[in-house]
Amino acid sequence: MKTTIDVAEALLREAREVASRDRTTLKDLVQEGLRRVLDERRPRREAFRLRAIEPVGGGFQPDFADGDWQRVRDEIYRGRGT
C-alpha cells in the first residue's frame, strides 16, 4: 500500500545513507522501524500462570504415596505394549 508522509530532511538523508550502507531499501528500513515502535508500544499481557490446586481426597493413592513417577508411569502403561 502506498502512502505519503512528511519526514524531516535531515532524518530522511540519514535514513537513505543507512539504507545504502546496509544495502537495503528505504521502504524496508521504514517498515523495520515501524515494526519496532509498534512492538514496543503494544500492550504486554501478563504471563499465564496456572493456578495451584489441592488434590481432592489427600493426593496420591496409598500405593503411590512415595511420589515415584517411574512407578506411576509404569502403571499407566501396563498392558499397553511398552
KOLGU-4560 file (N, C-alpha, C; in nm, 3 decimals, padded with zeros to 5 digits):
<recs>
<n_xx: 00.085 n_yy: -00.117 n_zz: 00.000 ca_xx: 00.000 ca_yy: 00.000 ca_zz: 00.000 c_xx: 00.090 c_yy: 00.124 c_zz: 00.000 mol: A seq: 1 type: MET>
<n_xx: 00.054 n_yy: 00.218 n_zz: -00.078 ca_xx: 00.133 ca_yy: 00.340 ca_zz: -00.086 c_xx: 00.071 c_yy: 00.447 c_zz: 00.003 mol: A seq: 2 type: LYS>
<n_xx: 00.157 n_yy: 00.528 n_zz: 00.061 ca_xx: 00.113 ca_yy: 00.642 ca_zz: 00.141 c_xx: 00.220 c_yy: 00.750 c_zz: 00.133 mol: A seq: 3 type: THR>
<n_xx: 00.184 n_yy: 00.867 n_zz: 00.174 ca_xx: 00.279 ca_yy: 00.979 ca_zz: 00.174 c_xx: 00.295 c_yy: 01.027 c_zz: 00.317 mol: A seq: 4 type: THR>
<n_xx: 00.420 n_yy: 01.048 n_zz: 00.358 ca_xx: 00.448 ca_yy: 01.102 ca_zz: 00.491 c_xx: 00.549 c_yy: 01.215 c_zz: 00.478 mol: A seq: 5 type: ILE>
<n_xx: 00.542 n_yy: 01.308 n_zz: 00.571 ca_xx: 00.640 ca_yy: 01.417 ca_zz: 00.576 c_xx: 00.748 c_yy: 01.377 c_zz: 00.675 mol: A seq: 6 type: ASP>
<n_xx: 00.873 n_yy: 01.384 n_zz: 00.630 ca_xx: 00.986 ca_yy: 01.347 ca_zz: 00.713 c_xx: 01.086 c_yy: 01.463 c_zz: 00.710 mol: A seq: 7 type: VAL>
<n_xx: 01.142 n_yy: 01.493 n_zz: 00.824 ca_xx: 01.243 ca_yy: 01.599 ca_zz: 00.829 c_xx: 01.356 c_yy: 01.564 c_zz: 00.733 mol: A seq: 8 type: ALA>
<n_xx: 01.405 n_yy: 01.664 n_zz: 00.663 ca_xx: 01.506 ca_yy: 01.643 ca_zz: 00.560 c_xx: 01.631 c_yy: 01.573 c_zz: 00.613 mol: A seq: 9 type: GLU>
<n_xx: 01.679 n_yy: 01.617 n_zz: 00.729 ca_xx: 01.799 ca_yy: 01.556 ca_zz: 00.787 c_xx: 01.775 c_yy: 01.409 c_zz: 00.822 mol: A seq: 10 type: ALA>
<n_xx: 01.657 n_yy: 01.380 n_zz: 00.873 ca_xx: 01.624 ca_yy: 01.241 ca_zz: 00.908 c_xx: 01.616 c_yy: 01.155 c_zz: 00.783 mol: A seq: 11 type: LEU>
<n_xx: 01.555 n_yy: 01.206 n_zz: 00.679 ca_xx: 01.544 ca_yy: 01.132 ca_zz: 00.554 c_xx: 01.682 c_yy: 01.108 c_zz: 00.493 mol: A seq: 12 type: LEU>
<n_xx: 01.767 n_yy: 01.210 n_zz: 00.497 ca_xx: 01.903 ca_yy: 01.196 ca_zz: 00.443 c_xx: 01.979 c_yy: 01.086 c_zz: 00.518 mol: A seq: 13 type: ARG>
<n_xx: 01.969 n_yy: 01.089 n_zz: 00.652 ca_xx: 02.038 ca_yy: 00.986 ca_zz: 00.731 c_xx: 01.981 c_yy: 00.847 c_zz: 00.704 mol: A seq: 14 type: GLU>
<n_xx: 01.850 n_yy: 00.840 n_zz: 00.690 ca_xx: 01.786 ca_yy: 00.711 ca_zz: 00.662 c_xx: 01.832 c_yy: 00.656 c_zz: 00.528 mol: A seq: 15 type: ALA>
<n_xx: 01.842 n_yy: 00.742 n_zz: 00.429 ca_xx: 01.891 ca_yy: 00.697 ca_zz: 00.297 c_xx: 02.035 c_yy: 00.649 c_zz: 00.305 mol: A seq: 16 type: ARG>
<n_xx: 02.117 n_yy: 00.719 n_zz: 00.383 ca_xx: 02.257 ca_yy: 00.677 ca_zz: 00.399 c_xx: 02.265 c_yy: 00.539 c_zz: 00.467 mol: A seq: 17 type: GLU>
<n_xx: 02.185 n_yy: 00.520 n_zz: 00.570 ca_xx: 02.184 ca_yy: 00.390 ca_zz: 00.641 c_xx: 02.135 c_yy: 00.280 c_zz: 00.548 mol: A seq: 18 type: VAL>
<n_xx: 02.029 n_yy: 00.308 n_zz: 00.474 ca_xx: 01.976 ca_yy: 00.208 ca_zz: 00.380 c_xx: 02.081 c_yy: 00.171 c_zz: 00.276 mol: A seq: 19 type: ALA>
<n_xx: 02.151 n_yy: 00.271 n_zz: 00.225 ca_xx: 02.255 ca_yy: 00.246 ca_zz: 00.125 c_xx: 02.368 c_yy: 00.165 c_zz: 00.185 mol: A seq: 20 type: SER>
<n_xx: 02.413 n_yy: 00.206 n_zz: 00.303 ca_xx: 02.523 ca_yy: 00.137 ca_zz: 00.370 c_xx: 02.487 c_yy: -00.009 c_zz: 00.398 mol: A seq: 21 type: ARG>
<n_xx: 02.362 n_yy: -00.032 n_zz: 00.441 ca_xx: 02.317 ca_yy: -00.167 ca_zz: 00.477 c_xx: 02.264 c_yy: -00.246 c_zz: 00.358 mol: A seq: 22 type: ASP>
<n_xx: 02.273 n_yy: -00.185 n_zz: 00.241 ca_xx: 02.227 ca_yy: -00.249 ca_zz: 00.116 c_xx: 02.083 c_yy: -00.297 c_zz: 00.128 mol: A seq: 23 type: ARG>
<n_xx: 01.999 n_yy: -00.205 n_zz: 00.169 ca_xx: 01.857 ca_yy: -00.231 ca_zz: 00.179 c_xx: 01.784 c_yy: -00.113 c_zz: 00.117 mol: A seq: 24 type: THR>
<n_xx: 01.655 n_yy: -00.116 n_zz: 00.121 ca_xx: 01.579 ca_yy: -00.005 ca_zz: 00.065 c_xx: 01.526 c_yy: 00.083 c_zz: 00.176 mol: A seq: 25 type: THR>
<n_xx: 01.493 n_yy: 00.205 n_zz: 00.142 ca_xx: 01.432 ca_yy: 00.297 ca_zz: 00.237 c_xx: 01.299 c_yy: 00.240 c_zz: 00.286 mol: A seq: 26 type: LEU>
<n_xx: 01.226 n_yy: 00.179 n_zz: 00.195 ca_xx: 01.098 ca_yy: 00.116 ca_zz: 00.231 c_xx: 01.119 c_yy: 00.011 c_zz: 00.340 mol: A seq: 27 type: LYS>
<n_xx: 01.216 n_yy: -00.078 n_zz: 00.322 ca_xx: 01.242 ca_yy: -00.182 ca_zz: 00.422 c_xx: 01.287 c_yy: -00.122 c_zz: 00.555 mol: A seq: 28 type: ASP>
<n_xx: 01.367 n_yy: -00.017 n_zz: 00.548 ca_xx: 01.414 ca_yy: 00.049 ca_zz: 00.669 c_xx: 01.297 c_yy: 00.111 c_zz: 00.746 mol: A seq: 29 type: LEU>
<n_xx: 01.208 n_yy: 00.177 n_zz: 00.675 ca_xx: 01.091 ca_yy: 00.238 ca_zz: 00.738 c_xx: 01.001 c_yy: 00.131 c_zz: 00.799 mol: A seq: 30 type: VAL>
<n_xx: 00.979 n_yy: 00.022 n_zz: 00.727 ca_xx: 00.894 ca_yy: -00.085 ca_zz: 00.779 c_xx: 00.955 c_yy: -00.148 c_zz: 00.904 mol: A seq: 31 type: GLN>
<n_xx: 01.086 n_yy: -00.168 n_zz: 00.903 ca_xx: 01.153 ca_yy: -00.223 ca_zz: 01.021 c_xx: 01.135 c_yy: -00.130 c_zz: 01.141 mol: A seq: 32 type: GLU>
<n_xx: 01.153 n_yy: 00.000 n_zz: 01.117 ca_xx: 01.136 ca_yy: 00.097 ca_zz: 01.225 c_xx: 00.995 c_yy: 00.099 c_zz: 01.279 mol: A seq: 33 type: GLY>
<n_xx: 00.897 n_yy: 00.095 n_zz: 01.190 ca_xx: 00.757 ca_yy: 00.092 ca_zz: 01.235 c_xx: 00.727 c_yy: -00.033 c_zz: 01.317 mol: A seq: 34 type: LEU>
<n_xx: 00.779 n_yy: -00.146 n_zz: 01.271 ca_xx: 00.757 ca_yy: -00.271 ca_zz: 01.347 c_xx: 00.815 c_yy: -00.261 c_zz: 01.488 mol: A seq: 35 type: ARG>
<n_xx: 00.935 n_yy: -00.207 n_zz: 01.497 ca_xx: 00.999 ca_yy: -00.193 ca_zz: 01.630 c_xx: 00.918 c_yy: -00.103 c_zz: 01.722 mol: A seq: 36 type: ARG>
<n_xx: 00.875 n_yy: 00.010 n_zz: 01.670 ca_xx: 00.797 ca_yy: 00.104 ca_zz: 01.751 c_xx: 00.665 c_yy: 00.040 c_zz: 01.793 mol: A seq: 37 type: VAL>
<n_xx: 00.598 n_yy: -00.025 n_zz: 01.701 ca_xx: 00.471 ca_yy: -00.088 ca_zz: 01.734 c_xx: 00.489 c_yy: -00.200 c_zz: 01.836 mol: A seq: 38 type: LEU>
<n_xx: 00.595 n_yy: -00.279 n_zz: 01.822 ca_xx: 00.624 ca_yy: -00.385 ca_zz: 01.921 c_xx: 00.646 c_yy: -00.326 c_zz: 02.060 mol: A seq: 39 type: ASP>
<n_xx: 00.720 n_yy: -00.215 n_zz: 02.066 ca_xx: 00.748 ca_yy: -00.151 ca_zz: 02.195 c_xx: 00.621 c_yy: -00.096 c_zz: 02.260 mol: A seq: 40 type: GLU>
<n_xx: 00.531 n_yy: -00.049 n_zz: 02.179 ca_xx: 00.411 ca_yy: 00.017 ca_zz: 02.232 c_xx: 00.291 c_yy: -00.077 c_zz: 02.249 mol: A seq: 41 type: ARG>
<n_xx: 00.303 n_yy: -00.197 n_zz: 02.199 ca_xx: 00.194 ca_yy: -00.293 ca_zz: 02.211 c_xx: 00.178 c_yy: -00.331 c_zz: 02.357 mol: A seq: 42 type: ARG>
<n_xx: 00.056 n_yy: -00.329 n_zz: 02.409 ca_xx: 00.036 ca_yy: -00.367 ca_zz: 02.549 c_xx: 00.083 c_yy: -00.511 c_zz: 02.574 mol: A seq: 43 type: PRO>
<n_xx: 00.154 n_yy: -00.529 n_zz: 02.681 ca_xx: 00.205 ca_yy: -00.661 ca_zz: 02.716 c_xx: 00.103 c_yy: -00.733 c_zz: 02.801 mol: A seq: 44 type: ARG>
<n_xx: 00.083 n_yy: -00.860 n_zz: 02.770 ca_xx: -00.005 ca_yy: -00.943 ca_zz: 02.850 c_xx: 00.076 c_yy: -01.001 c_zz: 02.965 mol: A seq: 45 type: ARG>
<n_xx: 00.007 n_yy: -01.021 n_zz: 03.074 ca_xx: 00.073 ca_yy: -01.089 ca_zz: 03.184 c_xx: 00.093 c_yy: -01.234 c_zz: 03.145 mol: A seq: 46 type: GLU>
<n_xx: 00.203 n_yy: -01.291 n_zz: 03.187 ca_xx: 00.229 ca_yy: -01.431 ca_zz: 03.156 c_xx: 00.123 c_yy: -01.519 c_zz: 03.221 mol: A seq: 47 type: ALA>
<n_xx: 00.082 n_yy: -01.620 n_zz: 03.149 ca_xx: -00.019 ca_yy: -01.712 ca_zz: 03.201 c_xx: 00.039 c_yy: -01.789 c_zz: 03.319 mol: A seq: 48 type: PHE>
<n_xx: -00.037 n_yy: -01.797 n_zz: 03.425 ca_xx: 00.005 ca_yy: -01.873 ca_zz: 03.543 c_xx: -00.106 c_yy: -01.970 c_zz: 03.578 mol: A seq: 49 type: ARG>
<n_xx: -00.071 n_yy: -02.096 n_zz: 03.576 ca_xx: -00.166 ca_yy: -02.200 ca_zz: 03.613 c_xx: -00.185 c_yy: -02.194 c_zz: 03.764 mol: A seq: 50 type: LEU>
<n_xx: -00.310 n_yy: -02.184 n_zz: 03.806 ca_xx: -00.334 ca_yy: -02.174 ca_zz: 03.949 c_xx: -00.309 c_yy: -02.309 c_zz: 04.016 mol: A seq: 51 type: ARG>
<n_xx: -00.260 n_yy: -02.302 n_zz: 04.135 ca_xx: -00.233 ca_yy: -02.424 ca_zz: 04.212 c_xx: -00.365 c_yy: -02.481 c_zz: 04.262 mol: A seq: 52 type: ALA>
<n_xx: -00.374 n_yy: -02.611 n_zz: 04.258 ca_xx: -00.494 ca_yy: -02.677 ca_zz: 04.311 c_xx: -00.452 c_yy: -02.781 c_zz: 04.414 mol: A seq: 53 type: ILE>
<n_xx: -00.539 n_yy: -02.803 n_zz: 04.505 ca_xx: -00.515 ca_yy: -02.906 ca_zz: 04.606 c_xx: -00.592 c_yy: -03.030 c_zz: 04.564 mol: A seq: 54 type: GLU>
<n_xx: -00.527 n_yy: -03.144 n_zz: 04.566 ca_xx: -00.596 ca_yy: -03.267 ca_zz: 04.526 c_xx: -00.709 c_yy: -03.301 c_zz: 04.622 mol: A seq: 55 type: PRO>
<n_xx: -00.819 n_yy: -03.348 n_zz: 04.567 ca_xx: -00.931 ca_yy: -03.391 ca_zz: 04.648 c_xx: -00.899 c_yy: -03.530 c_zz: 04.703 mol: A seq: 56 type: VAL>
<n_xx: -00.926 n_yy: -03.552 n_zz: 04.828 ca_xx: -00.904 ca_yy: -03.684 ca_zz: 04.887 c_xx: -00.763 c_yy: -03.707 c_zz: 04.936 mol: A seq: 57 type: GLY>
<n_xx: -00.681 n_yy: -03.603 n_zz: 04.943 ca_xx: -00.550 ca_yy: -03.618 ca_zz: 05.004 c_xx: -00.436 c_yy: -03.651 c_zz: 04.910 mol: A seq: 58 type: GLY>
<n_xx: -00.456 n_yy: -03.651 n_zz: 04.780 ca_xx: -00.344 ca_yy: -03.671 ca_zz: 04.688 c_xx: -00.339 c_yy: -03.810 c_zz: 04.630 mol: A seq: 59 type: GLY>
<n_xx: -00.218 n_yy: -03.868 n_zz: 04.622 ca_xx: -00.196 ca_yy: -03.998 ca_zz: 04.560 c_xx: -00.268 c_yy: -04.110 c_zz: 04.635 mol: A seq: 60 type: PHE>
<n_xx: -00.296 n_yy: -04.214 n_zz: 04.560 ca_xx: -00.344 ca_yy: -04.337 ca_zz: 04.622 c_xx: -00.231 c_yy: -04.392 c_zz: 04.710 mol: A seq: 61 type: GLN>
<n_xx: -00.265 n_yy: -04.467 n_zz: 04.815 ca_xx: -00.161 ca_yy: -04.515 ca_zz: 04.907 c_xx: -00.046 c_yy: -04.588 c_zz: 04.837 mol: A seq: 62 type: PRO>
<n_xx: -00.075 n_yy: -04.663 n_zz: 04.730 ca_xx: 00.032 ca_yy: -04.737 ca_zz: 04.660 c_xx: 00.134 c_yy: -04.644 c_zz: 04.593 mol: A seq: 63 type: ASP>
<n_xx: 00.095 n_yy: -04.519 n_zz: 04.571 ca_xx: 00.183 ca_yy: -04.425 ca_zz: 04.501 c_xx: 00.220 c_yy: -04.304 c_zz: 04.587 mol: A seq: 64 type: PHE>
<n_xx: 00.199 n_yy: -04.314 n_zz: 04.716 ca_xx: 00.222 ca_yy: -04.202 ca_zz: 04.807 c_xx: 00.367 c_yy: -04.156 c_zz: 04.809 mol: A seq: 65 type: ALA>
<n_xx: 00.462 n_yy: -04.243 n_zz: 04.770 ca_xx: 00.603 ca_yy: -04.203 ca_zz: 04.771 c_xx: 00.637 c_yy: -04.110 c_zz: 04.655 mol: A seq: 66 type: ASP>
<n_xx: 00.544 n_yy: -04.094 n_zz: 04.560 ca_xx: 00.566 ca_yy: -04.000 ca_zz: 04.450 c_xx: 00.667 c_yy: -04.046 c_zz: 04.347 mol: A seq: 67 type: GLY>
<n_xx: 00.693 n_yy: -04.174 n_zz: 04.337 ca_xx: 00.788 ca_yy: -04.229 ca_zz: 04.239 c_xx: 00.723 c_yy: -04.228 c_zz: 04.101 mol: A seq: 68 type: ASP>
<n_xx: 00.760 n_yy: -04.129 n_zz: 04.018 ca_xx: 00.697 ca_yy: -04.113 ca_zz: 03.888 c_xx: 00.726 c_yy: -04.228 c_zz: 03.794 mol: A seq: 69 type: TRP>
<n_xx: 00.836 n_yy: -04.294 n_zz: 03.810 ca_xx: 00.866 ca_yy: -04.413 ca_zz: 03.729 c_xx: 00.758 c_yy: -04.518 c_zz: 03.753 mol: A seq: 70 type: GLN>
<n_xx: 00.722 n_yy: -04.541 n_zz: 03.879 ca_xx: 00.617 ca_yy: -04.640 ca_zz: 03.911 c_xx: 00.482 c_yy: -04.593 c_zz: 03.858 mol: A seq: 71 type: ARG>
<n_xx: 00.453 n_yy: -04.466 n_zz: 03.871 ca_xx: 00.325 ca_yy: -04.413 ca_zz: 03.821 c_xx: 00.317 c_yy: -04.434 c_zz: 03.669 mol: A seq: 72 type: VAL>
<n_xx: 00.424 n_yy: -04.397 n_zz: 03.598 ca_xx: 00.426 ca_yy: -04.414 ca_zz: 03.452 c_xx: 00.414 c_yy: -04.560 c_zz: 03.413 mol: A seq: 73 type: ARG>
<n_xx: 00.485 n_yy: -04.648 n_zz: 03.482 ca_xx: 00.477 ca_yy: -04.790 ca_zz: 03.452 c_xx: 00.334 c_yy: -04.841 c_zz: 03.470 mol: A seq: 74 type: ASP>
<n_xx: 00.268 n_yy: -04.793 n_zz: 03.573 ca_xx: 00.130 ca_yy: -04.837 ca_zz: 03.598 c_xx: 00.036 c_yy: -04.785 c_zz: 03.488 mol: A seq: 75 type: GLU>
<n_xx: 00.057 n_yy: -04.663 n_zz: 03.447 ca_xx: -00.028 ca_yy: -04.606 ca_zz: 03.342 c_xx: -00.018 c_yy: -04.688 c_zz: 03.213 mol: A seq: 76 type: ILE>
<n_xx: 00.103 n_yy: -04.731 n_zz: 03.179 ca_xx: 00.125 ca_yy: -04.800 ca_zz: 03.052 c_xx: 00.120 c_yy: -04.952 c_zz: 03.064 mol: A seq: 77 type: TYR>
<n_xx: 00.093 n_yy: -05.006 n_zz: 03.180 ca_xx: 00.088 ca_yy: -05.152 ca_zz: 03.197 c_xx: -00.015 c_yy: -05.211 c_zz: 03.103 mol: A seq: 78 type: ARG>
<n_xx: 00.027 n_yy: -05.314 n_zz: 03.030 ca_xx: -00.062 ca_yy: -05.383 ca_zz: 02.937 c_xx: -00.084 c_yy: -05.311 c_zz: 02.805 mol: A seq: 79 type: GLY>
<n_xx: -00.007 n_yy: -05.206 n_zz: 02.778 ca_xx: -00.026 ca_yy: -05.131 ca_zz: 02.654 c_xx: 00.093 c_yy: -05.148 c_zz: 02.559 mol: A seq: 80 type: ARG>
<n_xx: 00.171 n_yy: -05.252 n_zz: 02.580 ca_xx: 00.276 ca_yy: -05.283 ca_zz: 02.483 c_xx: 00.411 c_yy: -05.219 c_zz: 02.510 mol: A seq: 81 type: GLY>
<n_xx: 00.426 n_yy: -05.145 n_zz: 02.617 ca_xx: 00.558 ca_yy: -05.086 ca_zz: 02.642 c_xx: 00.612 c_yy: -05.135 c_zz: 02.773 mol: A seq: 82 type: THR>
</recs>
